[in-house]
Amino acid sequence: MVGMAENDVYVVWDDEVTGYNFGPSHPMHPLRLDLTAKLAEDFGLFDADNVHVNPIGEIDEAKLARLHDPDYIAAVKQAGTAEGLDEQDANRFGIGTEDVPGFENMHTASALLFQGSVNAANAIISGDYRRAVNFCGGMHHAMPGKASGFCVYNDAAGAITQFLEAGYERIVYLDIDAHHGDGVEAFFWDDPRVLTISIHESGKFLFPGTGYPADTGGLKAAASAVNIALPPRTGDADWLRAFDATVPQIVAAFEPQVIVSQHGCDGHREDPLTHMRLSVDAMRTAAERIRDLAVDHADGRWLSVGGGGYAIIDVVPRAWTNLLAVAAGLDIDPGARIPGRWASYAQTKTGREAPLSMTDGFDGAFEPWSKGFDPEAELDRAVMGTRKNTFPFFALDPYFD
């Protein structure tokens, strides 16, 4: 078995995940995963002594069936055949839509992503690792009985359930995708053992139209959900200010045994589907902050997954290669040049020039919340809405840190 070095990281990568393919015109193109793996390889991450890359292997159908409804799983299987689904079932299960078209072998391809995150959770549960990464996962919109938002099976919920079944009693799920993590929230809405935190563009302006500050959990689990709904066009400094004003305080109060984080990178200013204005630098800083929170409050246990991200050459590979590097404690210098071999490969695959370096030029500076609340600022009003709705549940003062 692998030794328990603090920075040993279990990484999920398997060429078969590129079978999760909704077609050449769909925003979630599997090339983004291939380009990420190759960029990580070219930076030497896959060859590092403390990085252990693992194929997914067999799918545990029983675990999948503990989260998703049997009729829904059967429908996904049927959608992947030549016959497909009839119109009634397609509408019922959310398959055959523009967002989630059916495709050949849909069940197997979707279940592989799910299994990857379950395997990552098992690696941490075993005690052989404190950190695990499945950048192929992060399908946070999938519901127990319905596909949604490009997501078929909810691998993050699968990983969390694995921790629960192993006896974990306090799990933080932290979602930094530009879209609200509605599926994971729904799975654990009434479970006080799981705290879901989602920092996203407000549902007033973006799919799925949910995740407001007053949405704080079910009747059986008040404060099981924290939602930080940000205005469109939020940039790096404001995003990090919002994170600083909410996430560290709540995580510290909850005292998790593990953090599961979703790193959708569709909040980038180049992403075609959202209205946020982030850089890969802010995303790297967020990963570093989450790593630190895991060290400080979860004995270092941290499982990270991918998620959204549709700028498949300029953003996704850089964002998730940085995530892998941060998890491994092998942080890449922001000014590092993109390896020439990768740039050539990416250009061959996409017909577009690759980015030149691992930075967008943001230096990480922001105004900490401790400097004061500005009621005239739209960002600060949004953050205060979350603090007012959630901080009292954790014996925190929304007005003073």
C-alpha positions in Angstrom: 0.0 0.0 0.0 1.0 3.6 -0.6 2.6 5.4 2.4 0.7 8.1 4.2 2.9 11.1 3.2 1.0 14.3 3.7 1.2 15.4 0.1 0.6 12.0 -1.5 -2.3 12.4 -3.9 -4.6 9.9 -5.5 -5.4 11.0 -9.1 -8.2 9.6 -11.3 -7.4 9.4 -15.0 -8.6 7.0 -17.5 -8.8 7.5 -21.3 -12.2 5.9 -21.3 -13.8 9.0 -19.6 -13.7 10.7 -23.0 -16.6 8.5 -23.9 -18.8 11.0 -22.0 -19.5 12.8 -25.2 -22.7 14.6 -26.1 -21.5 15.4 -29.6 -19.1 17.7 -31.4 -21.3 20.8 -31.0 -22.0 20.4 -27.3 -20.2 22.8 -24.9 -19.0 19.9 -22.6 -16.5 18.4 -25.1 -14.4 15.5 -23.8 -11.3 17.1 -25.3 -11.1 19.3 -22.3 -10.3 16.3 -20.1 -7.7 15.0 -22.6 -6.0 18.4 -22.8 -5.9 18.6 -19.0 -4.3 15.2 -18.6 -1.7 16.0 -21.3 -0.9 19.4 -19.8 -0.5 17.8 -16.3 1.8 15.2 -17.9 3.9 17.8 -19.7 4.4 19.7 -16.4 5.7 16.4 -14.9 2.9 16.0 -12.4 1.9 12.5 -13.4 5.5 11.4 -12.9 6.0 13.0 -9.5 6.8 10.6 -6.7 3.8 11.6 -4.6 1.3 11.6 -7.4 -0.4 8.2 -8.0 -2.5 8.1 -11.2 -5.2 5.4 -11.2 -7.6 4.0 -13.9 -11.2 3.7 -12.9 -11.7 0.0 -13.3 -15.0 -1.7 -12.8 -18.3 0.2 -12.1 -20.0 -0.7 -8.8 -23.7 -0.7 -10.0 -24.9 -1.2 -6.5 -23.4 2.0 -5.2 -24.9 3.9 -8.2 -28.3 2.4 -7.4 -28.1 3.7 -3.8 -28.1 7.3 -5.1 -30.1 7.2 -8.3 -33.6 5.9 -8.9 -33.8 2.5 -10.6 -36.2 3.7 -13.2 -33.8 6.6 -14.0 -30.8 4.3 -14.4 -32.8 2.1 -16.7 -33.7 5.1 -18.7 -30.1 6.2 -19.0 -29.2 2.7 -20.3 -32.0 2.8 -22.8 -31.0 6.3 -24.0 -27.6 4.8 -24.9 -29.1 2.3 -27.3 -30.1 2.7 -31.0 -33.8 2.8 -30.0 -33.3 5.6 -27.4 -36.2 6.8 -25.2 -39.7 7.7 -26.2 -40.8 11.3 -25.8 -42.6 10.8 -22.5 -39.6 9.2 -20.8 -37.2 11.7 -22.3 -39.2 14.5 -20.7 -39.6 12.6 -17.4 -35.9 11.9 -17.0 -34.3 15.0 -18.6 -32.6 13.0 -21.4 -32.8 13.9 -25.1 -32.8 17.6 -24.4 -30.4 20.2 -25.8 -28.4 20.1 -22.5 -28.4 16.3 -22.1 -28.8 14.6 -25.5 -28.6 10.8 -25.5 -25.4 9.1 -26.9 -24.1 5.6 -27.4 -23.2 3.8 -24.2 -24.4 6.7 -22.1 -24.8 4.7 -18.9 -21.3 3.3 -18.9 -19.6 6.6 -19.8 -21.6 8.4 -17.1 -21.0 5.7 -14.5 -17.3 5.9 -15.1 -17.2 9.5 -13.9 -19.3 8.5 -10.9 -17.0 5.6 -10.1 -13.9 7.7 -10.3 -15.1 10.0 -7.5 -16.2 7.0 -5.4 -12.7 5.5 -5.9 -11.2 8.8 -4.8 -13.3 8.8 -1.6 -12.2 5.2 -0.9 -8.6 6.1 -1.3 -9.0 8.7 1.5 -11.2 6.4 3.6 -8.5 3.7 3.4 -6.0 5.9 5.1 -3.5 5.6 2.3 -4.1 9.2 1.1 -5.3 12.4 2.5 -5.8 14.0 -0.9 -7.5 12.8 -4.1 -8.4 14.5 -7.4 -10.9 13.5 -10.0 -11.0 16.3 -12.5 -13.2 14.2 -14.7 -16.0 14.5 -12.2 -18.0 17.3 -10.7 -21.4 16.5 -12.3 -23.2 18.6 -9.6 -26.6 19.2 -11.3 -27.6 15.5 -11.6 -30.7 14.7 -9.5 -31.7 11.3 -8.0 -34.1 10.7 -10.8 -33.3 13.2 -13.5 -30.4 14.5 -15.7 -29.8 18.2 -15.7 -27.2 20.7 -16.9 -24.9 18.3 -18.8 -24.9 16.0 -15.8 -26.2 12.4 -15.7 -24.9 10.8 -12.5 -23.9 12.8 -9.5 -20.4 11.7 -8.7 -19.8 14.3 -5.9 -22.9 13.0 -4.1 -21.5 9.5 -4.6 -18.2 10.4 -3.0 -20.0 12.1 -0.1 -22.2 9.0 0.4 -19.1 6.8 0.5 -17.7 8.9 3.3 -21.0 8.7 5.2 -21.2 5.0 4.9 -17.7 4.8 6.2 -18.8 6.6 9.4 -17.9 10.2 8.7 -20.3 12.5 10.5 -19.2 16.0 9.3 -18.5 16.6 5.6 -18.2 19.9 3.9 -19.0 20.1 0.2 -17.6 23.3 -1.3 -18.7 24.2 -4.9 -16.9 27.1 -6.7 -18.5 26.4 -10.1 -20.2 29.5 -11.6 -23.5 27.6 -11.5 -25.2 26.7 -8.3 -24.5 23.2 -7.1 -28.2 22.3 -6.9 -27.9 18.6 -7.3 -25.5 17.9 -4.5 -27.5 20.3 -2.3 -30.7 18.4 -3.1 -29.2 15.1 -2.2 -28.2 16.3 1.3 -30.8 19.0 2.0 -32.1 17.1 5.0 -28.8 15.6 6.2 -27.1 17.5 9.1 -23.9 15.5 8.6 -23.3 17.2 5.2 -22.8 21.0 4.8 -23.0 22.2 1.2 -21.5 25.6 0.4 -21.9 27.0 -3.1 -20.4 30.2 -4.3 -21.9 31.0 -7.7 -23.4 33.6 -10.1 -26.9 34.5 -8.9 -29.7 32.3 -10.1 -31.5 35.5 -11.2 -29.2 35.5 -14.2 -27.9 31.9 -14.7 -29.0 28.3 -14.8 -30.3 26.6 -12.7 -32.0 29.6 -11.2 -31.5 28.5 -7.6 -29.1 28.9 -4.7 -30.3 32.0 -2.9 -29.0 33.1 0.5 -32.3 32.2 2.2 -31.9 28.6 1.0 -30.3 27.1 4.1 -31.4 23.5 4.3 -34.4 21.3 5.1 -36.6 21.0 8.1 -34.4 18.1 9.5 -31.1 20.0 8.8 -31.3 23.7 9.2 -28.1 25.3 8.0 -27.1 22.3 5.9 -26.8 24.6 2.9 -24.9 27.9 2.5 -25.4 29.8 -0.7 -23.3 32.8 -1.8 -25.1 34.2 -4.9 -22.8 36.8 -6.6 -23.7 39.4 -9.2 -22.8 38.9 -12.8 -19.4 40.2 -13.9 -17.9 39.6 -10.5 -14.1 39.7 -10.9 -11.2 38.2 -9.1 -10.8 40.6 -6.2 -14.5 40.6 -5.4 -14.9 36.9 -5.8 -12.0 36.3 -3.3 -13.5 38.9 -1.0 -16.8 37.0 -1.0 -15.0 33.7 -0.3 -12.9 35.4 2.5 -16.1 36.8 4.1 -18.0 33.5 4.4 -16.2 30.2 3.7 -13.4 30.1 6.2 -15.6 31.1 9.1 -18.3 28.5 8.4 -15.8 25.7 7.7 -14.0 26.4 11.0 -17.3 26.4 12.9 -18.5 23.1 11.3 -15.2 21.3 11.9 -15.4 18.8 9.0 -13.6 15.5 8.9 -13.2 15.9 5.1 -13.7 18.6 2.5 -15.1 17.6 -0.9 -14.7 20.5 -3.4 -16.0 21.1 -6.9 -13.8 23.2 -9.1 -15.9 24.1 -12.1 -13.9 26.7 -14.0 -16.8 28.2 -16.0 -16.5 31.4 -14.0 -13.6 32.4 -16.1 -14.0 35.6 -18.2 -13.4 33.6 -21.4 -16.1 31.1 -20.6 -19.0 31.3 -23.2 -21.8 30.2 -20.8 -21.6 32.5 -17.8 -21.2 36.2 -17.0 -18.4 36.0 -14.4 -15.0 37.6 -14.9 -12.5 35.4 -13.1 -8.9 34.4 -14.1 -7.1 31.1 -13.7 -5.0 32.9 -11.1 -8.1 33.4 -8.8 -9.0 29.8 -9.4 -5.6 28.7 -8.3 -5.8 30.9 -5.3 -9.1 29.4 -4.4 -7.6 25.9 -4.6 -4.8 27.0 -2.3 -7.3 28.4 0.2 -9.3 25.1 0.1 -6.2 23.1 0.6 -5.3 25.2 3.6 -8.8 24.8 5.0 -8.5 21.1 4.7 -5.1 21.1 6.5 -6.4 23.4 9.3 -9.8 21.9 9.9 -10.1 18.4 8.3 -6.7 16.8 9.2 -5.7 17.4 5.5 -8.5 15.3 4.0 -9.5 16.8 0.7 -11.2 15.3 -2.3 -11.5 17.6 -5.3 -13.4 17.1 -8.5 -13.8 19.1 -11.8 -17.1 20.4 -13.1 -18.1 23.0 -15.6 -15.7 24.8 -17.9 -16.3 25.3 -21.6 -13.2 27.3 -22.8 -11.6 24.0 -23.5 -8.1 25.2 -24.6 -7.6 28.6 -22.9 -9.0 27.8 -19.4 -9.9 24.2 -18.5 -6.5 22.6 -18.9 -4.7 25.4 -17.0 -7.2 25.6 -14.2 -7.3 21.8 -13.5 -3.5 21.3 -14.0 -3.1 24.0 -11.3 -5.6 22.1 -9.2 -3.6 18.9 -9.5 -0.4 20.8 -8.7 -1.9 22.5 -5.6 -3.2 19.1 -4.3 0.2 17.6 -4.7 2.0 20.5 -3.1 3.8 21.0 -6.4 2.5 24.5 -7.1 3.3 25.7 -10.6 4.8 29.2 -10.8 2.1 31.4 -12.3 4.5 32.8 -14.9 5.5 29.3 -16.1 5.5 28.9 -19.9 3.1 26.4 -21.4 5.1 23.4 -22.7 5.7 23.6 -26.4 4.7 19.9 -27.0 1.3 20.6 -25.3 0.7 23.8 -27.3 1.4 22.0 -30.5 -1.0 19.1 -29.6 -3.7 21.5 -28.5 -3.5 23.5 -31.7 -3.6 20.4 -33.8 -6.7 19.2 -32.0 -8.6 22.6 -31.9 -7.1 24.6 -34.8 -6.5 27.4 -32.2 -3.4 28.8 -30.7 -2.7 27.8 -27.1 -2.2 30.2 -24.2 1.4 31.1 -23.6 1.6 30.8 -19.8 -0.1 29.5 -16.7 -1.2 33.0 -15.6 -3.8 35.6 -16.7 -1.9 38.3 -14.8 -3.9 38.6 -11.6 -1.7 39.0 -8.5 -4.2 37.7 -6.0 -4.8 41.0 -4.2 -8.2 41.7 -2.7 -9.8 43.7 0.1 -10.4 41.4 3.1 -13.9 41.5 4.6 -12.3 42.5 7.9 -11.6 45.9 6.4 -15.3 46.7 6.6 -18.7 46.3 4.8 -19.7 48.7 2.1 -23.5 48.8 1.9 -23.3 50.7 -1.4 -21.4 47.9 -3.1 -23.5 45.2 -4.9 -21.0 42.5 -4.0 -21.0 43.4 -0.3 -24.8 43.4 -0.2 -24.9 39.9 -1.7 -22.3 38.6 0.8 -24.1 40.2 3.7 -27.3 38.4 2.6 -25.5 35.1 3.0 -24.0 36.1 6.4 -27.3 37.2 7.8 -29.1 34.0 6.7 -26.4 31.5 7.8 -24.0 32.9 10.4 -26.3 32.7 13.4 -26.8 28.9 12.8 -23.0 28.6 13.5 -22.9 31.0 16.5 -21.2 33.6 14.2 -22.0 37.3 14.1 -22.9 38.4 10.6 -21.8 41.9 11.3 -18.4 41.3 13.0 -15.7 38.7 12.5 
